[in-house]
Amino acid sequence: MDLIDEESLRLSLSVALIEELRQEFKMEGTVFTPCLQGMKHVKSEQGEMLTKPFLDLCKTILPVIGWMDQASKSRDMSKVLQ
């Protein structure tokens, strides 16, 4: 498997996982909403992964995940918000 195929597979799996989570938890009106709305734009009409929209989506969600990680480690939200 060449590098491009491997990268396309990773992108497809990431998108599929996020879509599955969206369906399962119906995260509307949360910090995840912008990311979930962006999911509509990461694939072309032909089903190909679009790198730029996917990376933009990652830029949206990664800071939120990082913040949640900090909060879970500290267990004290006041420390995270300082």
Distance bins in CASP14 RR format, pairs under 12 A and 6 or more apart:
PFRMAT RR
TARGET T0000
AUTHOR 0000-0000-0000
RMODE 2
METHOD distances of the structure
MODEL  1
1 7 0 0 0 0 0 1 0 0 0 0 0
1 8 0 0 0 0 1 0 0 0 0 0 0
1 9 1 0 0 1 0 0 0 0 0 0 0
1 10 0 0 0 0 0 1 0 0 0 0 0
2 8 0 0 0 0 1 0 0 0 0 0 0
2 9 0 0 0 0 0 1 0 0 0 0 0
3 9 0 0 0 0 0 1 0 0 0 0 0
3 10 0 0 0 0 0 1 0 0 0 0 0
4 10 0 0 0 0 0 1 0 0 0 0 0
4 11 0 0 0 0 0 1 0 0 0 0 0
4 48 0 0 0 0 0 1 0 0 0 0 0
4 49 0 0 0 0 0 1 0 0 0 0 0
4 51 0 0 0 0 0 1 0 0 0 0 0
5 11 0 0 0 0 0 1 0 0 0 0 0
5 12 0 0 0 0 0 1 0 0 0 0 0
5 49 0 0 0 0 0 1 0 0 0 0 0
6 12 0 0 0 0 0 1 0 0 0 0 0
6 13 0 0 0 0 0 1 0 0 0 0 0
7 13 0 0 0 0 0 1 0 0 0 0 0
7 14 0 0 0 0 0 1 0 0 0 0 0
7 48 0 0 0 0 0 1 0 0 0 0 0
7 49 0 0 0 0 1 0 0 0 0 0 0
7 51 0 0 0 0 1 0 0 0 0 0 0
7 54 0 0 0 0 0 1 0 0 0 0 0
7 55 0 0 0 0 0 1 0 0 0 0 0
8 14 0 0 0 0 0 1 0 0 0 0 0
8 15 0 0 0 0 0 1 0 0 0 0 0
8 42 0 0 0 0 0 1 0 0 0 0 0
8 43 0 0 0 0 0 1 0 0 0 0 0
8 44 0 0 0 0 0 1 0 0 0 0 0
8 47 0 0 0 0 0 1 0 0 0 0 0
8 48 1 0 0 1 0 0 0 0 0 0 0
8 49 1 0 1 0 0 0 0 0 0 0 0
8 50 0 0 0 0 0 1 0 0 0 0 0
8 51 0 0 0 0 1 0 0 0 0 0 0
8 54 0 0 0 0 0 1 0 0 0 0 0
9 15 0 0 0 0 0 1 0 0 0 0 0
9 16 0 0 0 0 0 1 0 0 0 0 0
9 49 0 0 0 0 1 0 0 0 0 0 0
10 16 0 0 0 0 0 1 0 0 0 0 0
10 17 0 0 0 0 0 1 0 0 0 0 0
10 49 0 0 0 0 1 0 0 0 0 0 0
10 51 0 0 0 0 0 1 0 0 0 0 0
10 54 0 0 0 0 1 0 0 0 0 0 0
10 58 0 0 0 0 0 1 0 0 0 0 0
11 17 0 0 0 0 0 1 0 0 0 0 0
11 18 0 0 0 0 0 1 0 0 0 0 0
11 39 0 0 0 0 0 1 0 0 0 0 0
11 42 1 0 0 1 0 0 0 0 0 0 0
11 43 0 0 0 0 1 0 0 0 0 0 0
11 47 0 0 0 0 0 1 0 0 0 0 0
11 48 0 0 0 0 1 0 0 0 0 0 0
11 49 1 0 1 0 0 0 0 0 0 0 0
11 50 0 0 0 0 1 0 0 0 0 0 0
11 51 1 0 0 1 0 0 0 0 0 0 0
11 52 0 0 0 0 0 1 0 0 0 0 0
11 53 0 0 0 0 0 1 0 0 0 0 0
11 54 1 0 1 0 0 0 0 0 0 0 0
11 55 0 0 0 0 1 0 0 0 0 0 0
11 57 0 0 0 0 0 1 0 0 0 0 0
11 58 0 0 0 0 0 1 0 0 0 0 0
12 18 0 0 0 0 0 1 0 0 0 0 0
12 19 0 0 0 0 0 1 0 0 0 0 0
12 42 0 0 0 0 1 0 0 0 0 0 0
12 43 0 0 0 0 1 0 0 0 0 0 0
12 47 0 0 0 0 1 0 0 0 0 0 0
12 48 0 0 0 0 1 0 0 0 0 0 0
12 49 1 0 1 0 0 0 0 0 0 0 0
12 50 0 0 0 0 0 1 0 0 0 0 0
12 54 0 0 0 0 1 0 0 0 0 0 0
13 19 0 0 0 0 0 1 0 0 0 0 0
13 20 0 0 0 0 0 1 0 0 0 0 0
13 49 0 0 0 0 0 1 0 0 0 0 0
13 54 0 0 0 0 0 1 0 0 0 0 0
14 20 0 0 0 0 0 1 0 0 0 0 0
14 21 0 0 0 0 0 1 0 0 0 0 0
14 35 0 0 0 0 0 1 0 0 0 0 0
14 39 0 0 0 0 0 1 0 0 0 0 0
14 42 0 0 0 0 1 0 0 0 0 0 0
14 43 0 0 0 0 0 1 0 0 0 0 0
14 49 0 0 0 0 1 0 0 0 0 0 0
14 51 0 0 0 0 0 1 0 0 0 0 0
14 54 1 0 0 1 0 0 0 0 0 0 0
14 55 0 0 0 0 0 1 0 0 0 0 0
14 57 0 0 0 0 1 0 0 0 0 0 0
14 58 0 0 0 0 1 0 0 0 0 0 0
14 61 0 0 0 0 0 1 0 0 0 0 0
14 62 0 0 0 0 0 1 0 0 0 0 0
15 21 0 0 0 0 0 1 0 0 0 0 0
15 22 0 0 0 0 0 1 0 0 0 0 0
15 35 0 0 0 0 0 1 0 0 0 0 0
15 36 0 0 0 0 0 1 0 0 0 0 0
15 38 0 0 0 0 0 1 0 0 0 0 0
15 39 1 0 0 1 0 0 0 0 0 0 0
15 40 0 0 0 0 0 1 0 0 0 0 0
15 41 0 0 0 0 0 1 0 0 0 0 0
15 42 1 0 1 0 0 0 0 0 0 0 0
15 43 1 0 0 1 0 0 0 0 0 0 0
15 47 0 0 0 0 0 1 0 0 0 0 0
15 48 0 0 0 0 0 1 0 0 0 0 0
15 49 1 0 0 1 0 0 0 0 0 0 0
15 50 0 0 0 0 0 1 0 0 0 0 0
15 51 0 0 0 0 0 1 0 0 0 0 0
15 53 0 0 0 0 0 1 0 0 0 0 0
15 54 1 0 0 1 0 0 0 0 0 0 0
15 57 0 0 0 0 1 0 0 0 0 0 0
15 58 0 0 0 0 0 1 0 0 0 0 0
16 22 0 0 0 0 0 1 0 0 0 0 0
16 23 0 0 0 0 0 1 0 0 0 0 0
16 39 0 0 0 0 0 1 0 0 0 0 0
16 42 0 0 0 0 0 1 0 0 0 0 0
16 43 0 0 0 0 0 1 0 0 0 0 0
16 49 0 0 0 0 0 1 0 0 0 0 0
17 23 0 0 0 0 0 1 0 0 0 0 0
17 24 0 0 0 0 0 1 0 0 0 0 0
17 39 0 0 0 0 0 1 0 0 0 0 0
17 61 0 0 0 0 0 1 0 0 0 0 0
18 24 0 0 0 0 0 1 0 0 0 0 0
18 25 0 0 0 0 0 1 0 0 0 0 0
18 27 0 0 0 0 0 1 0 0 0 0 0
18 32 0 0 0 0 1 0 0 0 0 0 0
18 35 1 0 0 1 0 0 0 0 0 0 0
18 36 1 0 0 1 0 0 0 0 0 0 0
18 37 0 0 0 0 0 1 0 0 0 0 0
18 38 0 0 0 0 1 0 0 0 0 0 0
18 39 1 0 0 1 0 0 0 0 0 0 0
18 40 0 0 0 0 0 1 0 0 0 0 0
18 42 0 0 0 0 1 0 0 0 0 0 0
18 43 0 0 0 0 0 1 0 0 0 0 0
18 54 0 0 0 0 0 1 0 0 0 0 0
18 57 0 0 0 0 1 0 0 0 0 0 0
18 58 0 0 0 0 0 1 0 0 0 0 0
18 60 0 0 0 0 0 1 0 0 0 0 0
18 61 0 0 0 0 1 0 0 0 0 0 0
18 65 0 0 0 0 0 1 0 0 0 0 0
19 25 0 0 0 0 0 1 0 0 0 0 0
19 27 0 0 0 0 0 1 0 0 0 0 0
19 35 0 0 0 0 0 1 0 0 0 0 0
19 36 0 0 0 0 1 0 0 0 0 0 0
19 38 0 0 0 0 0 1 0 0 0 0 0
19 39 1 0 1 0 0 0 0 0 0 0 0
19 40 0 0 0 0 1 0 0 0 0 0 0
19 42 0 0 0 0 1 0 0 0 0 0 0
19 43 0 0 0 0 0 1 0 0 0 0 0
19 57 0 0 0 0 0 1 0 0 0 0 0
20 26 0 0 0 0 0 1 0 0 0 0 0
20 27 0 0 0 0 0 1 0 0 0 0 0
20 36 0 0 0 0 0 1 0 0 0 0 0
20 39 0 0 0 0 0 1 0 0 0 0 0
21 27 1 0 0 1 0 0 0 0 0 0 0
21 30 0 0 0 0 0 1 0 0 0 0 0
21 32 0 0 0 0 1 0 0 0 0 0 0
21 35 0 0 0 0 0 1 0 0 0 0 0
21 36 0 0 0 0 1 0 0 0 0 0 0
21 39 0 0 0 0 0 1 0 0 0 0 0
21 61 0 0 0 0 0 1 0 0 0 0 0
22 28 0 0 0 0 1 0 0 0 0 0 0
22 29 0 0 0 0 0 1 0 0 0 0 0
22 30 0 0 0 0 0 1 0 0 0 0 0
22 32 1 0 0 1 0 0 0 0 0 0 0
22 33 0 0 0 0 1 0 0 0 0 0 0
22 35 0 0 0 0 1 0 0 0 0 0 0
22 36 1 0 1 0 0 0 0 0 0 0 0
22 37 0 0 0 0 1 0 0 0 0 0 0
22 38 0 0 0 0 0 1 0 0 0 0 0
22 39 1 0 0 1 0 0 0 0 0 0 0
22 40 0 0 0 0 0 1 0 0 0 0 0
22 61 0 0 0 0 0 1 0 0 0 0 0
23 36 0 0 0 0 1 0 0 0 0 0 0
23 39 0 0 0 0 0 1 0 0 0 0 0
24 36 0 0 0 0 0 1 0 0 0 0 0
25 32 0 0 0 0 1 0 0 0 0 0 0
25 33 0 0 0 0 0 1 0 0 0 0 0
25 36 0 0 0 0 1 0 0 0 0 0 0
26 32 0 0 0 0 0 1 0 0 0 0 0
26 33 0 0 0 0 0 1 0 0 0 0 0
26 36 0 0 0 0 1 0 0 0 0 0 0
27 33 1 0 0 1 0 0 0 0 0 0 0
27 34 0 0 0 0 0 1 0 0 0 0 0
27 35 0 0 0 0 1 0 0 0 0 0 0
27 36 1 0 0 1 0 0 0 0 0 0 0
27 37 0 0 0 0 0 1 0 0 0 0 0
27 39 0 0 0 0 0 1 0 0 0 0 0
27 61 0 0 0 0 0 1 0 0 0 0 0
27 64 0 0 0 0 0 1 0 0 0 0 0
28 34 0 0 0 0 0 1 0 0 0 0 0
28 36 1 0 0 1 0 0 0 0 0 0 0
28 37 0 0 0 0 1 0 0 0 0 0 0
29 35 0 0 0 0 0 1 0 0 0 0 0
29 36 0 0 0 0 1 0 0 0 0 0 0
29 37 0 0 0 0 0 1 0 0 0 0 0
30 36 0 0 0 0 1 0 0 0 0 0 0
30 37 0 0 0 0 0 1 0 0 0 0 0
30 61 0 0 0 0 0 1 0 0 0 0 0
30 64 0 0 0 0 1 0 0 0 0 0 0
30 68 0 0 0 0 0 1 0 0 0 0 0
31 60 0 0 0 0 1 0 0 0 0 0 0
31 61 0 0 0 0 1 0 0 0 0 0 0
31 63 0 0 0 0 1 0 0 0 0 0 0
31 64 1 0 1 0 0 0 0 0 0 0 0
31 65 0 0 0 0 1 0 0 0 0 0 0
31 66 0 0 0 0 0 1 0 0 0 0 0
31 67 0 0 0 0 1 0 0 0 0 0 0
31 68 0 0 0 0 1 0 0 0 0 0 0
31 71 0 0 0 0 0 1 0 0 0 0 0
32 38 0 0 0 0 0 1 0 0 0 0 0
32 39 0 0 0 0 0 1 0 0 0 0 0
32 57 0 0 0 0 0 1 0 0 0 0 0
32 60 0 0 0 0 1 0 0 0 0 0 0
32 61 1 0 0 1 0 0 0 0 0 0 0
32 64 1 0 0 1 0 0 0 0 0 0 0
32 65 0 0 0 0 1 0 0 0 0 0 0
32 68 0 0 0 0 0 1 0 0 0 0 0
33 39 0 0 0 0 0 1 0 0 0 0 0
33 60 0 0 0 0 1 0 0 0 0 0 0
33 61 0 0 0 0 0 1 0 0 0 0 0
33 64 0 0 0 0 0 1 0 0 0 0 0
34 40 0 0 0 0 0 1 0 0 0 0 0
34 41 0 0 0 0 0 1 0 0 0 0 0
34 56 0 0 0 0 0 1 0 0 0 0 0
34 57 0 0 0 0 1 0 0 0 0 0 0
34 59 0 0 0 0 0 1 0 0 0 0 0
34 60 1 0 1 0 0 0 0 0 0 0 0
34 61 0 0 0 0 1 0 0 0 0 0 0
34 63 0 0 0 0 0 1 0 0 0 0 0
34 64 0 0 0 0 1 0 0 0 0 0 0
35 41 0 0 0 0 0 1 0 0 0 0 0
35 42 0 0 0 0 0 1 0 0 0 0 0
35 53 0 0 0 0 0 1 0 0 0 0 0
35 54 0 0 0 0 0 1 0 0 0 0 0
35 56 0 0 0 0 1 0 0 0 0 0 0
35 57 1 0 1 0 0 0 0 0 0 0 0
35 58 0 0 0 0 1 0 0 0 0 0 0
35 59 0 0 0 0 1 0 0 0 0 0 0
35 60 1 0 1 0 0 0 0 0 0 0 0
35 61 1 0 1 0 0 0 0 0 0 0 0
35 62 0 0 0 0 1 0 0 0 0 0 0
35 63 0 0 0 0 0 1 0 0 0 0 0
35 64 1 0 0 1 0 0 0 0 0 0 0
35 65 0 0 0 0 1 0 0 0 0 0 0
36 42 0 0 0 0 0 1 0 0 0 0 0
36 57 0 0 0 0 1 0 0 0 0 0 0
36 60 0 0 0 0 1 0 0 0 0 0 0
36 61 0 0 0 0 1 0 0 0 0 0 0
36 64 0 0 0 0 0 1 0 0 0 0 0
37 53 0 0 0 0 0 1 0 0 0 0 0
37 56 0 0 0 0 0 1 0 0 0 0 0
37 57 0 0 0 0 1 0 0 0 0 0 0
37 60 0 0 0 0 1 0 0 0 0 0 0
37 61 0 0 0 0 0 1 0 0 0 0 0
38 50 0 0 0 0 0 1 0 0 0 0 0
38 53 1 0 0 1 0 0 0 0 0 0 0
38 54 0 0 0 0 1 0 0 0 0 0 0
38 55 0 0 0 0 0 1 0 0 0 0 0
38 56 0 0 0 0 1 0 0 0 0 0 0
38 57 1 0 1 0 0 0 0 0 0 0 0
38 58 0 0 0 0 0 1 0 0 0 0 0
38 59 0 0 0 0 0 1 0 0 0 0 0
38 60 1 0 0 1 0 0 0 0 0 0 0
38 61 0 0 0 0 1 0 0 0 0 0 0
39 49 0 0 0 0 0 1 0 0 0 0 0
39 50 0 0 0 0 0 1 0 0 0 0 0
39 53 0 0 0 0 1 0 0 0 0 0 0
39 54 0 0 0 0 1 0 0 0 0 0 0
39 56 0 0 0 0 0 1 0 0 0 0 0
39 57 1 0 0 1 0 0 0 0 0 0 0
39 58 0 0 0 0 0 1 0 0 0 0 0
39 60 0 0 0 0 0 1 0 0 0 0 0
39 61 0 0 0 0 0 1 0 0 0 0 0
40 50 0 0 0 0 0 1 0 0 0 0 0
40 53 0 0 0 0 1 0 0 0 0 0 0
40 57 0 0 0 0 0 1 0 0 0 0 0
41 49 0 0 0 0 0 1 0 0 0 0 0
41 50 1 0 0 1 0 0 0 0 0 0 0
41 51 0 0 0 0 0 1 0 0 0 0 0
41 52 0 0 0 0 1 0 0 0 0 0 0
41 53 1 0 1 0 0 0 0 0 0 0 0
41 54 0 0 0 0 1 0 0 0 0 0 0
41 55 0 0 0 0 0 1 0 0 0 0 0
41 56 0 0 0 0 1 0 0 0 0 0 0
41 57 1 0 0 1 0 0 0 0 0 0 0
41 60 0 0 0 0 0 1 0 0 0 0 0
42 48 0 0 0 0 1 0 0 0 0 0 0
42 49 1 0 0 1 0 0 0 0 0 0 0
42 50 1 0 1 0 0 0 0 0 0 0 0
42 51 0 0 0 0 1 0 0 0 0 0 0
42 52 0 0 0 0 1 0 0 0 0 0 0
42 53 1 0 1 0 0 0 0 0 0 0 0
42 54 1 0 1 0 0 0 0 0 0 0 0
42 55 0 0 0 0 1 0 0 0 0 0 0
42 56 0 0 0 0 1 0 0 0 0 0 0
42 57 1 0 0 1 0 0 0 0 0 0 0
42 58 0 0 0 0 1 0 0 0 0 0 0
42 60 0 0 0 0 0 1 0 0 0 0 0
42 61 0 0 0 0 0 1 0 0 0 0 0
43 49 1 0 0 1 0 0 0 0 0 0 0
43 50 1 0 0 1 0 0 0 0 0 0 0
43 51 0 0 0 0 0 1 0 0 0 0 0
43 53 0 0 0 0 1 0 0 0 0 0 0
43 54 0 0 0 0 1 0 0 0 0 0 0
43 57 0 0 0 0 0 1 0 0 0 0 0
44 50 1 0 1 0 0 0 0 0 0 0 0
44 51 0 0 0 0 0 1 0 0 0 0 0
44 52 0 0 0 0 0 1 0 0 0 0 0
44 53 0 0 0 0 1 0 0 0 0 0 0
44 54 0 0 0 0 0 1 0 0 0 0 0
48 54 0 0 0 0 0 1 0 0 0 0 0
49 55 0 0 0 0 0 1 0 0 0 0 0
49 57 0 0 0 0 0 1 0 0 0 0 0
50 56 0 0 0 0 1 0 0 0 0 0 0
50 57 0 0 0 0 1 0 0 0 0 0 0
51 57 0 0 0 0 0 1 0 0 0 0 0
51 58 0 0 0 0 0 1 0 0 0 0 0
52 58 0 0 0 0 0 1 0 0 0 0 0
52 59 0 0 0 0 0 1 0 0 0 0 0
53 59 0 0 0 0 0 1 0 0 0 0 0
53 60 0 0 0 0 0 1 0 0 0 0 0
54 60 0 0 0 0 0 1 0 0 0 0 0
54 61 0 0 0 0 0 1 0 0 0 0 0
55 61 0 0 0 0 0 1 0 0 0 0 0
55 62 0 0 0 0 0 1 0 0 0 0 0
56 62 0 0 0 0 0 1 0 0 0 0 0
57 64 0 0 0 0 0 1 0 0 0 0 0
58 64 0 0 0 0 0 1 0 0 0 0 0
58 65 0 0 0 0 1 0 0 0 0 0 0
59 65 0 0 0 0 0 1 0 0 0 0 0
61 67 0 0 0 0 0 1 0 0 0 0 0
61 68 0 0 0 0 0 1 0 0 0 0 0
62 68 0 0 0 0 0 1 0 0 0 0 0
62 69 0 0 0 0 0 1 0 0 0 0 0
63 69 0 0 0 0 0 1 0 0 0 0 0
63 70 0 0 0 0 0 1 0 0 0 0 0
64 70 0 0 0 0 0 1 0 0 0 0 0
64 71 0 0 0 0 0 1 0 0 0 0 0
65 71 0 0 0 0 0 1 0 0 0 0 0
65 72 0 0 0 0 0 1 0 0 0 0 0
66 72 0 0 0 0 1 0 0 0 0 0 0
66 73 0 0 0 0 1 0 0 0 0 0 0
66 80 0 0 0 0 1 0 0 0 0 0 0
67 73 0 0 0 0 0 1 0 0 0 0 0
67 74 0 0 0 0 0 1 0 0 0 0 0
67 77 0 0 0 0 0 1 0 0 0 0 0
67 80 1 0 0 1 0 0 0 0 0 0 0
67 81 0 0 0 0 1 0 0 0 0 0 0
68 74 0 0 0 0 0 1 0 0 0 0 0
68 77 0 0 0 0 0 1 0 0 0 0 0
68 80 0 0 0 0 1 0 0 0 0 0 0
69 75 0 0 0 0 0 1 0 0 0 0 0
69 80 0 0 0 0 1 0 0 0 0 0 0
70 76 0 0 0 0 0 1 0 0 0 0 0
70 77 0 0 0 0 1 0 0 0 0 0 0
70 79 0 0 0 0 1 0 0 0 0 0 0
70 80 1 0 1 0 0 0 0 0 0 0 0
70 81 0 0 0 0 1 0 0 0 0 0 0
70 82 0 0 0 0 0 1 0 0 0 0 0
71 77 1 0 1 0 0 0 0 0 0 0 0
71 78 0 0 0 0 0 1 0 0 0 0 0
71 79 0 0 0 0 1 0 0 0 0 0 0
71 80 1 0 1 0 0 0 0 0 0 0 0
71 81 0 0 0 0 1 0 0 0 0 0 0
72 79 0 0 0 0 0 1 0 0 0 0 0
72 80 0 0 0 0 1 0 0 0 0 0 0
73 79 0 0 0 0 1 0 0 0 0 0 0
73 80 0 0 0 0 1 0 0 0 0 0 0
74 80 1 0 1 0 0 0 0 0 0 0 0
74 81 0 0 0 0 0 1 0 0 0 0 0
74 82 0 0 0 0 0 1 0 0 0 0 0
76 82 0 0 0 0 0 1 0 0 0 0 0
END
